Amino acid sequence: MKRIGRDGFTLLELLLAISLVSLITATIMGGVHLGRRSWESGRASEALDEIESAVRAASWIIGKSFVATPDQVPPGGSDPPIFLGSANKCRMIMLSEGGAQWGGLIVAEIAADTGSDGDELAVWTKVYRPNEGLAPARETMRKTVILQGLAGLEISYFGTEQKGQAPAWSAGWRSTDGLPALVSLKISAKRFGRVIEVASTVAIRQQ
């Protein structure tokens, strides 16, 4: 009796083939997902490092705050402030060792600004002149952008603005007597469809 040859697969062979294809597909998709997670994690880490670098730069400038007063005060005038601070900017006299900036006393301002690519965090600097104090216009100062894509800037100050007052946190500082003891910074930036915030508190050496 002649044996008739069969065409196609048995049910067992078909199930085995489907199982193998499913296993291979799951392995490939798992690798793709793991690679994507690793790539996204790397981008988030780079974004965080960028914001932290800006916070460190701003903190370093504030930490170098220095007390300097004009050569003379007009008759009947009041002493000018030695540190100007608000909730979204601050201006101070800092002591610089040189390097990228001039050496000696410098007027520095940290604030948000609008650039060609949107909001940014910038630092303005200029050599300190006693006859100008903290009053030089931004147009006469050197601007350096330390963070682009800025989403928010919050600054608060701790200390005693006037003699006899108890130290406290406030959203502004305009004292002719001394520097704030602490300055709190909260800087946030837009990265990859979300907002990343970094905070820091700076202690200022009292003079």
C-alpha positions in Angstrom: 0.0 0.0 0.0 1.4 3.3 -1.1 1.8 5.9 1.8 0.3 9.3 1.0 2.6 12.3 1.8 1.2 15.1 4.0 1.3 18.8 3.2 1.5 21.6 5.8 2.3 21.4 9.6 0.8 19.4 12.4 -0.9 21.3 15.2 2.0 20.6 17.5 4.5 22.0 14.9 2.4 25.1 14.4 2.1 25.8 18.2 5.9 25.3 18.5 6.6 27.8 15.7 4.2 30.4 17.2 5.9 30.0 20.6 9.4 30.5 19.1 8.3 33.6 17.2 6.6 35.1 20.3 9.8 34.4 22.4 12.0 36.0 19.8 9.7 39.0 19.5 9.5 39.5 23.2 13.3 39.4 23.5 13.8 42.0 20.8 11.1 44.3 22.2 12.5 44.0 25.7 15.9 45.0 24.4 14.5 48.0 22.5 12.5 49.1 25.7 15.6 48.7 27.9 17.7 50.7 25.4 15.0 53.5 25.3 14.8 53.6 29.0 18.6 53.9 29.3 18.6 56.7 26.6 15.9 58.6 28.4 17.6 58.2 31.7 20.8 59.6 30.2 19.1 62.6 28.8 17.4 63.3 32.1 20.7 63.0 33.9 22.3 65.5 31.5 19.5 67.9 32.0 19.8 67.7 35.8 23.5 68.2 35.6 23.0 71.3 33.4 20.6 72.9 35.9 22.7 72.0 38.9 25.7 73.7 37.2 23.7 76.9 36.9 22.7 76.7 40.5 26.3 76.1 41.6 27.4 79.1 39.5 24.7 81.4 41.0 25.5 80.1 44.5 29.2 80.8 44.1 28.5 84.4 43.1 26.2 85.0 46.0 28.6 83.4 48.4 31.3 85.9 47.3 29.2 88.9 48.4 31.3 91.7 49.9 30.5 94.8 51.9 31.6 98.0 50.1 30.3 101.5 50.5 30.7 104.6 48.3 33.5 107.1 48.9 31.0 109.7 50.1 27.3 110.2 50.7 25.6 113.4 49.5 24.6 115.8 52.3 21.3 114.8 53.7 21.3 111.6 51.8 21.0 108.1 53.2 23.5 105.3 53.0 23.0 103.2 49.8 22.1 99.5 50.1 25.0 97.1 50.0 22.9 94.2 48.7 19.7 94.4 46.6 17.4 91.4 46.5 13.9 90.6 45.3 12.0 87.4 44.6 13.4 87.0 41.1 16.7 88.8 41.0 19.6 90.0 43.2 22.5 92.4 42.8 25.5 92.5 45.0 29.2 93.5 45.2 31.3 90.4 45.0 35.0 89.7 45.5 36.6 88.1 42.5 40.0 86.4 42.3 40.2 87.1 38.6 40.2 84.3 36.0 37.2 84.6 33.6 36.2 87.8 35.4 38.1 90.9 36.5 40.0 90.6 39.7 38.9 92.7 42.7 35.5 94.0 43.5 32.7 93.5 40.9 29.1 94.4 40.8 27.1 91.3 39.9 23.4 90.7 39.2 21.6 87.4 38.8 18.2 87.5 37.2 15.9 86.0 34.5 16.0 87.5 31.1 14.4 86.8 27.7 16.7 85.7 24.9 16.3 84.6 21.3 15.5 81.1 22.4 13.1 82.1 25.2 13.6 82.7 29.0 17.1 82.3 30.4 19.1 82.8 33.6 21.8 85.3 33.2 24.6 87.0 35.2 25.6 90.6 34.6 29.0 91.9 35.8 31.0 95.1 35.9 34.0 96.4 37.7 32.8 98.1 41.0 33.2 101.9 41.1 32.5 103.6 44.4 30.8 106.5 42.6 28.3 104.1 41.0 27.7 101.6 43.9 25.1 99.1 42.9 23.5 101.4 40.4 25.2 100.7 37.0 22.7 100.1 34.2 22.6 96.6 32.7 23.5 98.0 29.3 26.9 98.9 30.7 27.5 95.4 32.2 28.8 92.2 30.7 26.1 89.5 30.3 26.7 85.8 30.6 23.9 83.2 30.1 24.2 80.3 32.6 21.0 78.5 31.8 18.6 78.4 28.9 15.0 77.2 28.9 14.3 78.8 32.3 10.9 77.9 33.8 11.2 79.7 37.2 13.5 81.6 39.6 12.7 82.0 43.3 15.0 83.8 45.7 14.5 84.4 49.4 16.7 85.9 52.1 17.3 85.2 55.8 18.8 87.6 58.2 18.3 90.9 60.0 17.8 93.9 57.6 17.7 96.5 60.4 19.4 96.5 63.7 17.2 95.3 66.6 15.0 93.1 64.4 14.9 89.3 64.8 16.3 87.4 61.8 13.7 86.0 59.5 13.1 84.9 55.9 11.8 87.4 53.4 11.2 87.8 49.7 13.4 90.9 49.4 16.5 92.4 50.9 17.5 96.1 50.9 19.7 96.7 53.8 22.4 99.4 54.4 23.6 97.6 57.5 24.7 94.1 56.4 24.3 91.1 54.1 21.7 88.4 54.4 23.0 85.4 56.4 21.4 82.9 54.0 20.1 83.1 50.5 17.7 80.4 49.2 17.7 79.6 45.4 15.1 77.6 43.5 15.8 77.3 39.8 13.7 75.3 37.4 14.0 74.7 33.7 11.9 73.0 30.9 13.5 69.8 29.6 11.9 67.1 27.5 8.3 68.2 28.2 8.6 68.5 31.9 10.0 71.0 34.5 13.1 70.1 36.6 13.7 72.1 39.7 16.9 72.3 41.8 17.2 74.2 45.1 20.2 75.4 47.1 20.9 77.5 50.2 23.9 79.7 50.3 25.6 80.9 53.5 27.2 84.4 53.2 30.2 85.2 55.3 29.4 88.2 57.5 31.8 91.1 57.6 
